């Protein structure tokens, strides 16, 4: 925690400035990556993989969660998350022949990811690197490189690189599926991100200034948003937060939810949304302090409990819009709690795990 007098103004943090760039980053990314994505997608349609594997750490692993739900719901390909230590520490060989192996990394230099990418290639997988640093060691190992084009990111808290990772996965999924409904949403996403940036999420900022713990809930495509939000609460605010599927939270963790317990819910505007809203109402009935991000205001919510989720051009875009609004709110919350979100204690920008 930092003395309040030495903290920057909310709009002066690197986190604020970098997150604010996301819409422009995504617009440029989609234009610059169209050829490589279109080529890869066409080859994947012509030669479908038996399954998809993702490999990532931290925020990039939350992007991998998004990839899982996008590829499984839109394309029907089973998508599993590889545990990097299985290859880098246990050195166990995996049966990956003809699999699509996607490694997601901002820096492209973590030793465990490099080890697993190399092992996947040796096992006969097609390795795709989604990476911000185009001349990184990871990019050199991949069959196909999908650059994030996010530019330098100096704040330790990843923002535009996380959202550009989701955007790259969305573009790949849309071109791979080759269906107008999803593909036509892509050019509409940058403007939706701009609207999300100015959405008023101050109720959650005001409500968590003195909090010690909370749950962050999402489901399906929205689980990636919940995971990222929980990490950022810990990383930038010194606030213990746990992410759960709004289905999984019923298997034990919900026993903690009682009077005053804070819960942030991301209501994904698809088949999972109604269940998340029902759970929010149940928690309110227990006296919990519940905020819900939803495209439509929950009529059972009290004053300050609804957070506007900008209308998404396709439900698959909604997690990006929710997190863009969240980043602005969490930047403000960190400062109000006495933390500089750009320099979390004990953390470095690049974490090189083995």
N, C-alpha and C positions, 0 to 999 in steps of 0.2 A: 504494500500500500504506500502511496506517495502523498506528501503534504499537498493539500488542495491548492495552495498558492502556487505550486510549481507545475500544476497540470495544465495541458493545453486546453483551448476552447474546443468544443465538440467538432466544429468544422475544420479545425487545424490539425487533427490527428492524421497520421498516414492511413490508418484504417478507414477513416471517413473518405479521404480523398481517393484512395484506391478502389474502395467499394463503389464509389460514385461513378467510376469509369466503366463499370461492367457493361452497360448497354452499348457503349461505343466499341468496347472490346469484342463483344459477341457479334455485333454487326460486321465488323472487319473480319473476324474469324470465319464467319459463314461465307463471306465472299472469297477469302484467300484459300479456304480449305475445300471449296466445292469440287475441284477436279480430283483431288486425292480421295475424298469421301465417295464421290460418285463412282470412281474406278474400283475402290475397295468393295463398295456395296454391290456393284454388278458382279464382281467375282464371287462374293459370298452367296449371291443368289444362284450363280451358275454351279458353284461347288460348296454346298452348305456344310458347315462343320457339324460334327456329331453333338457337340456341346460347346459352351463358352466358359472360360475361366478368367477371373479377374485377380489381379495381384496389386496391392497398394497398402499404404499406411496412413493413419491420421485422417485429415479431411479428405484426402484422395480415396481412402477406403469408404468413406461415406458416399462419394461419387460412385464407387463400385456398387454400393447398395442400390443406388438409382439405376445403374446399368442392369442389375439383376431383374428388377421389377419391370423395366422398360422392355428388355429383350424377351422376358418370359410372357408378359401380357400382350405385347404388340407383335412378337415374332414367333413365339412358341418354342424358343430354344432354352433348354435348361442352362442356367448360369450359376456357377459356384464360385465362392471366394476362396482363393488359395491362401493357406497360412504360410507366410514367408519362411518361418522357421523350419517347416517340414523339409524344405530344400536346403536352406542356408546353414542350419544348425544340425538337423538330423541327417542331412544329405541323403534323403530317401528319394529314389527315382519314382516319377509319376508316369502313368500311361496316358499320354497326351496326343497320340498320333492324330493328325488332321484337326485337332481342336483349335478354336480361336482363343488365343491367350492374350488378354489385354492388360498391360501394365500402365498404371496411372501414377504420375509423379510430377511435382512442380519442378524439382531440380534435376531429376534423372541421374542421380549419382549415389543413391543409398546402396551400400554393398549387398544387402539381402535381396533387394529388387533386381539388381544386376545379376546376381547368382541365379535367381529363379528364372529370369528371362533367358539367360544362356542355357539353363537346363531344359527349359520348355522347347527351345529351338532344337536342341540335340534330341529331344524326344519326339520330334516330328510335328510340333505345333506351329501354327502361323502366329507370329508374335507381332502385336500392334502396340506401339508406344503412344500414349496420350501424355504429352510432356510440354512444359513451358520453355525449357532450354533446348533449343533445336540442335545444338552441337554437343549435347551431353553424351556421356557413355551409354546411357540407355537407348538413346536415339540410334547410336551406332550399332546396337545389337538387334534392332527391330527390322522385320520385313517391311512394315509400313509405319511411318511416323505421322501422327496427327498433331500438329503443333497447336498449343493453346493461344498463341499470339497475345498473351496477357500483358507482356511487357514487364519491366522490373516491378517487383513487389517487395517493398522494404519493411513494412510492418510484419512482425512475427506472426500475427493472426492472418491467416490466408483468407482472402475474400474474393477478389476478382478471379484468382486462379482456380478457386473451388467452383465458382459459378461457370467459368469458362470450361471447366472439365465436364460439368453437367451438360452444358450447351453442345460440346463436341460429341458426347454420347448421344444426345438427342438428335443431332444432325446425322450421325451414323445410323441410328435406328430408323429415322424417317426415310433416308435414301435406301436402306436395306429393305424395308418393308415396301417401299415404292407405292405408297397409297396417298392420294391427294390430301385427305383430311389431316394427316400428320405432317406431311411435307409442306403444305400451304401455311402451317402455323409458324414455320421458321422465320420468314421475313417480318412477321408481326411481333416476334418476341422482344426485340430491342426496345420498341416503344412501350410495350407492357412493362419491361424492366424500369424504364424511366418513370412510369406512373407508380410503380411499386416503391421506388426510392423516396417519393414524397408522401406516401401513405402515412397516416397518423397512427403510429403504434406506441404513443407516449403512455397509454395506460399501463402497459407491462413494464415500461421503464420506471414509472412512478411507483408501481406496486411492489417491485423487487429490491428497492434500495436497502432495506433492512433484512432481507431474506437470508436464510442459511442453507436451505435445501429446496429442491423442487424436482418434479417429474416433467419431462417433455414427451408428448405423445404424438404419434403419427401412425399411418398404416399404408401398406403398399408403397406406391411411389412416394408418398409423404413421409415414410420412415427415414429416408435419407436426410430430409430437412430436420426432423427431430434429432437425429444423431449429430448433425452439424451444430445445431443450436445448443445441445447439451455440452458439447466440447467447448464451444465459445464461451458459455457461461463460466466454466471452470478456468479457461485459459485467460480471459480478459477481465473477469469480474471477481475472481476468487470465490465463486459461488458454486457449491456442489450441486450438480444436476445429473440426472440419469435419464437416458432416452429409452423408451419402450414402444413397441407396437401397442396400439390401443386394444388389441386382442390379448397379447401376452401379458400386459400389466395386470390382467385379472387372475393370472396364475401365481398368486403370492404377493407381489409388490403392492397391490392395491390395499393390503392390510394397513399400510402406513398412512393412507389418505384419510384425514379426519379434519376437524375444525381448524381452519386457518392454513392448512397445508397448500402450498402453491402448486398449480398445475398449468402448464402451457400446452394447448392442443392445436395441432395443424390438421384442419378438416380438409382432406383432399377432395376436390370436386369430382368424384367418381363413385363407383359402387361402394367404396369404403367409408364415404363421408358420413352417411346416416349413423353408422355404428359409432364413429368417433363423437358425433354430437350427442348421441344417447348416453355415452359414457360421461361426457362433460356434465350433462344434466344430473346423472347419478352422483357424481362427485360433489356437485353443488348442493345436492340434497343432504350430503354428509357435513356440509359447512365448509368445504374446501374453497380456497380462493382460486378460481378457474378463469383463464383467458382462452378464448377460442379465435383462431384465425380462420375465417370462412368467407367465401364469396357472398353468402347471404347471411344477414344478421340473425342470430339465434334468438327467437322471441322469448326464450326463457332466461336469457342473460340479463344480469343486472347492469347498472350504469358502469361504464368503463371496463366491462368484461369482454366486449366484442372488438376484435382487431380486423380491420378491413383487408381482405385478400383480393388484390386486383384481379378482375376477370381474366382468365387465361384463354389464349387463342386455341388451346387444346389442353385437356386435363393433364397431359404429360408435362406441360410448361409450368403448372402451378407450383411445384416445389421450388423452382428457381425464383419465382415472384415472391413467395413467402420468405425465403431466406434473404432476398434483397431488402425487403422491408425490415426484417429482423436485424440485419447488420447495422442499419442506422440506429435502431433502438438500443442495441447492445453496446454500441460505441458510447452513446449517451449514458447508459447505465453504468458502465465501467468507470467513467469519470465521476459520476455522482457517488459511487462507492469508494472513491479515492484511488483508483487504479488508472495507470496509463495503458490503454489497450495495445499500444505499439510495442511495449517492452514487458511482457509478462515475466514474472520472476522464474528463474531457473530454466528458461526456454531459449532456444536458438532458432533462427529462421530455417536452417537446414539440419535435420536430424538424420544422422547416418547410422542406421541400425545394422546389425550383422545377423 
